[in-house]
């Protein structure tokens, strides 16, 4: 090893030869997730038209719906940003009518109409379409900042008895997962 020293103006400066440097490595892992956007959904509070008990079939063994009770409405999603679709779940199995799982049960707590339930359909034309049963899933494609989910609710007379006067109502939560 050779050492070189310079002596300018009474200052001693020595230059040592460069030593080999050690090197290292590091792994970098970055993870994350980009979530879809969301929409704003307002609560739906609708009131059925009043119907007469005698408009239902009075045969205890039969079941029928009542066209006079048709209640078309929309579930409206607004302010949608970064959303291309949504999966909606309508209530839970606990919202179902025990004798007819595809219908929403009458949850009126006082003076409830017997043998009555609520049928939910995926259209505002209550005469057509299928059934949205409690805990069922519906997929929607969303292409703008506002999206309407057309629905219709109607009264149903259940088999097993006769509908007489009384209150009918239901309440359930729609859970929405955005894509």
C-alpha positions in Angstrom: 0.0 0.0 0.0 1.4 3.3 -1.0 0.6 6.5 1.0 0.9 9.8 -0.7 1.2 12.9 1.4 1.4 16.5 0.4 2.6 19.3 2.5 1.3 22.5 1.1 1.6 25.5 3.5 2.2 23.5 6.6 -0.8 21.4 6.3 -0.4 17.7 5.9 -2.9 16.0 3.6 -2.6 12.4 3.1 -4.5 10.5 0.4 -5.2 6.9 1.2 -6.0 4.4 -1.5 -9.7 3.6 -1.9 -11.0 0.6 -0.2 -13.5 -1.8 -1.6 -17.0 -0.9 -0.6 -19.5 -3.5 0.5 -22.9 -3.6 -1.3 -26.4 -4.7 -0.2 -29.8 -5.2 -1.7 -33.3 -4.5 -0.6 -36.6 -5.9 -1.8 -39.5 -3.4 -1.9 -43.0 -4.7 -2.0 -45.9 -2.2 -2.4 -49.4 -3.4 -2.2 -52.8 -1.7 -2.2 -56.3 -1.8 -3.6 -58.3 0.7 -5.6 -61.9 0.5 -4.5 -64.8 1.4 -6.8 -66.5 4.7 -6.3 -69.9 5.0 -4.7 -73.3 6.4 -5.1 -75.7 8.2 -2.8 -78.9 6.3 -2.1 -81.9 7.9 -0.4 -84.3 6.1 1.9 -87.5 5.0 0.3 -90.7 5.8 2.2 -93.8 5.0 0.2 -97.4 4.5 1.2 -99.6 1.8 -0.4 -103.0 2.8 -1.7 -105.8 1.7 0.6 -107.7 -1.4 -0.6 -110.8 -3.1 0.6 -110.5 -6.6 2.2 -113.3 -7.9 -0.1 -111.2 -7.3 -3.2 -109.1 -10.3 -2.2 -110.1 -13.8 -3.1 -112.1 -15.2 -0.1 -111.1 -18.8 -0.7 -108.8 -19.7 2.3 -106.9 -22.2 0.2 -106.0 -19.8 -2.6 -103.4 -17.1 -2.9 -103.8 -14.0 -5.0 -102.4 -10.5 -5.5 -104.4 -7.3 -5.5 -103.9 -5.0 -8.5 -105.5 -2.1 -6.6 -102.5 -2.2 -4.2 -99.8 -1.8 -6.9 -97.1 0.6 -5.8 -94.5 1.4 -8.4 -91.4 3.2 -7.2 -87.7 3.6 -7.9 -84.6 3.1 -5.8 -82.5 6.0 -7.0 -78.8 6.1 -6.9 -77.3 9.6 -7.4 -73.8 11.1 -7.5 -72.3 7.9 -8.8 -68.6 8.3 -9.6 -66.2 5.6 -10.5 -69.0 3.0 -10.5 -69.8 0.7 -13.4 -72.2 -1.6 -11.6 -73.7 -2.6 -8.3 -75.0 -5.7 -6.6 -78.1 -5.2 -4.5 -79.2 -7.5 -1.8 -82.8 -7.0 -0.7 -83.1 -7.6 3.0 -82.4 -10.9 4.7 -84.1 -14.3 5.1 -85.6 -12.9 8.3 -87.7 -10.5 6.3 -89.5 -13.4 4.5 -93.0 -14.4 5.2 -92.7 -17.8 7.0 -95.3 -19.5 4.9 -94.1 -18.0 1.6 -90.4 -17.3 1.5 -90.6 -15.3 -1.8 -92.7 -12.6 -0.1 -91.9 -10.0 2.4 -93.7 -10.5 5.7 -96.2 -8.1 7.1 -94.3 -6.4 10.0 -97.2 -4.3 11.2 -97.1 -4.6 15.0 -100.6 -3.4 15.8 -103.8 -4.4 14.2 -102.0 -6.4 11.5 -104.0 -7.7 8.5 -104.0 -11.5 8.7 -102.9 -13.7 5.7 -101.3 -10.7 4.0 -97.8 -10.2 2.7 -95.9 -7.9 0.3 -94.7 -9.0 -3.1 -91.7 -7.1 -4.6 -91.1 -7.1 -8.3 -88.2 -5.8 -10.4 -90.2 -3.4 -12.6 -92.5 -0.4 -12.2 -95.1 -2.4 -14.3 -96.5 -4.5 -11.5 -98.3 -6.8 -14.0 -95.0 -8.3 -15.4 -91.6 -9.2 -14.2 -90.3 -11.7 -11.7 -90.0 -11.7 -8.0 -87.4 -10.1 -5.7 -87.5 -12.4 -2.7 -86.0 -11.4 0.7 -82.2 -11.9 0.7 -82.2 -12.1 -3.1 -79.5 -10.5 -5.2 -79.9 -8.2 -8.2 -77.1 -6.9 -10.4 -77.3 -3.5 -12.0 -75.1 -1.9 -14.7 -74.4 1.8 -14.0 -73.3 4.1 -16.8 -73.9 7.6 -15.5 -74.0 9.7 -12.4 -77.7 8.7 -11.7 -79.2 5.3 -11.9 -82.8 4.2 -11.3 -83.7 0.7 -10.0 -87.4 0.2 -11.0 -89.5 -1.7 -8.4 -93.1 -2.5 -7.7 -94.7 -3.7 -4.4 -98.1 -5.1 -4.1 -100.3 -6.9 -1.5 -100.6 -10.7 -1.6 -103.3 -12.8 0.1 -101.6 -15.9 1.5 -103.1 -19.3 1.4 -104.5 -20.5 4.7 -107.1 -17.9 5.6 -109.0 -14.9 4.5 -107.7 -11.3 4.5 -109.7 -9.0 6.8 -109.1 -5.4 7.7 -105.8 -4.4 9.3 -102.4 -2.7 8.8 -99.8 -4.0 6.4 -96.2 -2.8 6.3 -92.6 -4.1 5.9 -89.2 -2.6 6.3 -85.9 -4.0 5.1 -82.4 -2.9 4.2 -81.0 -3.0 0.7 -77.2 -3.6 0.9 -75.3 -2.3 -2.1 -71.8 -3.4 -3.2 -70.3 -1.3 -6.0 -68.1 -2.4 -8.8 
